């Protein structure tokens, strides 16, 4: 599965956020792999971040990461830069942006 997310940086934290993402901690990358997160790409436009996550089951992975020590350490660190995720509902499902169109699907 492939999901898109949108988060917003705190004012003035753009450069620090990018520096923090030169590499993520290896234990967090290991947790992602164990939980079926195969790739995670982030783009930035101003304070807006757009994420593309390729995974087996996004909601299940996010719920499992809630109790993961590597993720807890990362969130405590990175949340100094991230203001919030844009959501439409509670829980991981509410983080996912609705897909509007995809060329590959149109072309079949």
C-alpha positions as CSV (number, residue, x, y, z in Angstrom):
1,X,0.0,0.0,0.0
2,X,1.0,3.6,-0.6
3,X,-0.2,6.5,1.5
4,X,0.4,10.2,1.5
5,X,0.6,12.4,4.6
6,X,0.8,16.1,5.2
7,X,2.5,17.7,8.2
8,X,3.5,21.3,9.1
9,X,6.7,22.5,10.7
10,X,7.0,24.9,13.5
11,X,7.8,28.5,12.3
12,X,11.6,28.8,11.6
13,X,12.4,25.1,12.0
14,X,12.7,24.3,8.2
15,X,16.5,24.1,8.1
16,X,16.8,22.2,11.5
17,X,14.2,19.7,10.3
18,X,16.1,19.0,7.1
19,X,19.4,18.6,9.1
20,X,17.6,16.2,11.4
21,X,16.6,14.1,8.4
22,X,20.0,13.7,6.7
23,X,19.7,10.2,8.3
24,X,17.3,8.8,10.8
25,X,18.5,6.5,13.6
26,X,19.3,3.0,12.5
27,X,17.1,1.4,15.2
28,X,14.1,3.4,13.9
29,X,14.9,2.2,10.3
30,X,15.0,-1.3,11.7
31,X,11.6,-0.8,13.4
32,X,10.2,0.4,10.1
33,X,11.4,-2.7,8.3
34,X,10.1,-5.0,10.9
35,X,6.7,-3.4,10.8
36,X,6.4,-3.5,7.0
37,X,7.4,0.1,6.1
38,X,9.4,-0.3,2.9
39,X,10.0,3.3,2.0
40,X,9.2,6.8,3.3
41,X,9.9,9.9,1.3
42,X,9.4,13.5,2.5
43,X,9.2,16.6,0.4
44,X,9.1,20.2,1.8
45,X,7.4,23.3,0.5
46,X,7.9,26.1,3.0
47,X,6.7,24.8,6.3
48,X,4.5,22.1,4.7
49,X,5.9,18.5,4.5
50,X,4.4,15.9,2.2
51,X,5.2,12.3,2.9
52,X,4.8,9.2,0.7
53,X,4.9,6.0,2.6
54,X,5.1,2.6,1.0
55,X,4.1,-0.1,3.5
56,X,2.1,-3.3,4.1
57,X,-0.4,-1.8,6.5
58,X,0.0,1.9,7.5
59,X,-2.5,1.9,10.4
60,X,-1.1,-1.2,11.9
61,X,2.5,0.1,11.6
62,X,1.6,3.4,13.2
63,X,-0.1,1.7,16.1
64,X,2.8,-0.6,16.6
65,X,5.2,2.4,16.5
66,X,3.3,4.0,19.4
67,X,5.0,1.5,21.8
68,X,8.3,1.2,19.9
69,X,11.2,2.7,22.0
70,X,13.2,3.8,18.9
71,X,10.1,5.7,17.6
72,X,9.4,7.2,21.0
73,X,13.0,8.6,21.2
74,X,12.7,9.9,17.6
75,X,9.3,11.5,18.2
76,X,10.6,13.2,21.4
77,X,13.5,14.6,19.2
78,X,11.7,15.5,16.0
79,X,8.6,17.0,17.5
80,X,10.6,20.0,18.5
81,X,10.4,20.8,14.8
82,X,7.0,19.5,13.7
83,X,3.9,21.5,14.7
84,X,1.3,18.9,13.6
85,X,0.0,16.5,11.0
86,X,-3.0,17.5,9.0
87,X,-5.8,15.0,9.9
88,X,-9.3,14.4,8.9
89,X,-10.1,12.0,11.7
90,X,-8.5,10.4,14.8
91,X,-6.0,7.6,14.6
92,X,-3.6,6.7,11.8
93,X,-6.4,6.4,9.2
94,X,-7.1,10.1,9.7
95,X,-3.6,11.0,8.8
96,X,-3.9,9.6,5.2
97,X,-4.6,12.0,2.4
98,X,-7.3,11.0,0.0
99,X,-5.9,10.0,-3.4
100,X,-7.5,12.0,-6.2
101,X,-5.8,10.7,-9.4
102,X,-3.0,8.5,-10.5
103,X,-1.7,8.2,-14.1
104,X,-0.7,4.5,-13.7
105,X,-4.3,3.6,-12.7
106,X,-5.7,5.6,-15.6
107,X,-3.4,3.8,-18.0
108,X,-4.3,0.4,-16.4
